Amino acid sequence: MKINWQNLFQNEEQQFLGMTEPERYQYFLLLQAGSPYGWGKENPESSDCSGAVCMALAAATGFFIRTTADELFRKIYTVKNPPAGTIQAAFWITPDSRQHGGRAVPAGTATHVAGIVGRGNAVLSPEEPKALVSTVPAVPAAGRIVEIRGLDRAALEQAAKDNYSFDPEFWKYFQK
């Protein structure tokens, strides 16, 4: 017996269209589980941490941005103590100046982000070798502080107006 992928995906589309924005964000993050890590990428086949979050935001809200974990932390996810049922992400912040990925980062820099995909701080964390669902305490912090933040919708809308660009591979999954 074979799966009828066309019928399955038609059903998926109907379910997706009936979801709230936070549900769509979580759903799209989970679609990336198991995909390989790809530095600078943001598509379902391969993405890095900020790419996965930006892609899920685009799918959930229709606002397209592409930026770093630190800029997401400083400009887009600024709601502290976000209420349950909202779009959220966990950020790993350096408490001191250090090397990260071959570059020097100052204290207070968010060097990793993972989208919250469920209750109890479950996250989708794209890291080498692939994106996995985990919990915040189980994801290695490497001496970094972890902070959960909620989406600032107005900041997202403004950022989308500021001409952010995406990996060309991204657009085969979305209609312009």
N, C-alpha and C positions, 0 to 999 in steps of 0.2 A: 504494500500500500504506500502511495506517495502523498505528500502534503500538497494540497491545491493552494499554492502560494498566492495566486491572484485573488481568490476568495478570502484567504486569510488577511491579506493586506487591505482589501476593501473594508473588511470588518474593523481592522486596526484604525483606518482613517476615520471611520464613523465614531469610534470610541474617542479618538484624539480630539476630534472637533467638538465633542461634548464635554471635554475636560475644562477645568479652571486653569488659569495661567500657572499657578504653582504646581498643579498636577501635570501639565504639559512639560514644564521645566524638569520635574523629576523623571517623567517618562523618557524625555529625550536624553537626559543624563544616563539613564539605565540602558538605553539602546547602545551606548558606547562601551558598556562593560565587556571586557575581554579583547577590545581592539588594541592594536599595538600603539605604544607611545611614539609620538612624532613631534620632535621639537619644532615649534613655529607653525604647527598644523592646527586646523580646526575643521575637521570633517569626520563623519562616522567611521571612516576607514582607519584614521590615525589622527591623534591630537595630543597636544600638551595640556598641562593643567588649566591654564587660562583659556586656551582654545576650546576646551570642552565646555567650560562655563559660558563663554561668549556664544557658542553655537546653541547651547540649550536656551539661553536668553532669547536669541533670535527666533528659535522655533516656538517658544512660549509666548513671546510678546509681539513679535513682528518688528522689533527694533534691532538693527544690526550694528554691533560694535565689535572691534577686535583690539584688545589691549593686554597689558601685563597683569599679573597677580597683584602687584603693588598698586597700579592705577585702579584696578577694580576695588581694592581695599580702601583707597583714599578718596575715590570720587563716585563710585557706583553703589557699593555695598557699605553704606554709612550708618545704617540703622542699628544701634546697639540694643541688645536684649530684644530681638525681634519676636513678635507674637507667633505662636504656632500657626501653621497653615499658610505661611508666606514664603516667598522665594528667598532662600538663604544659602550662604556659603561659609565654609570654614577657611581661615587664613592662618598660615604659619609665618610668624613674624620673628625676625632676628632681634634679640635683646641687646646685642652689641655689634660693632662693626666687624665684618668677617668676609672671607672669600666664599663665593657661591657661584658654582658653574663657571669657574674661570674668571670671575670678575669680583671686584671689591664692592660690597654693599654696606651702606651705613646702618647703624642701629635703627630699629623701628621699621625696617623694610619688610614687606610681605613678599616672601620668596616662593610660596606655594599656595595654591587655592584648590579646593575641592567642593563641588556642589553638594548640598545636602539633599539626599534622596529619600529620606524617611524619618520616622520618629526615632529618638534616641541617638541623634547625631550620626546616622549612617551617611556615608559620603561615597561618591564616585571619585576615586583618586587616580588620575592618569600619571603613572610613573613607569620607569623601566621595570619590566619589559612591556607591561600592558596595564590597561585601566581595570581596577578592581573595586568592588564594593567592600567597604570596611567600616569601622567605627572610628571616631576621632581619636580616642585613646590608643587604638591598635595601630594607627598610622605613625611611623617613627617621626618624632618631633626634632631629633638631633639638636637638642638645646634651644629650640625655638618655642615661642609662646604661641598657643593656638587660641584664636578668637573667632566666634561665630557672629556673623553680621547679616542683616537683612537688606534687601534691595531698596534703594531710593529710586522710585519710579521716575520722578521728575529729572533726576540726574541721568538716568538711562536715556530718557527721551532727548535731553540736551546733547548727550554724547553721540547719539545716533545722527543728529543734525551736523555734527562736526566732521563729517566725511571720513569715517574710519573705513579701512579696506579689509578684505578677507582674502584668504588663499583662493586662487582661481578654482581649485578642486571643490571648494565649498558650494559654489553656485549650481553644480549639477544636482544638488539635493533641494534647492529652493528656486522658486520662480521670482524673477526680478519684477 
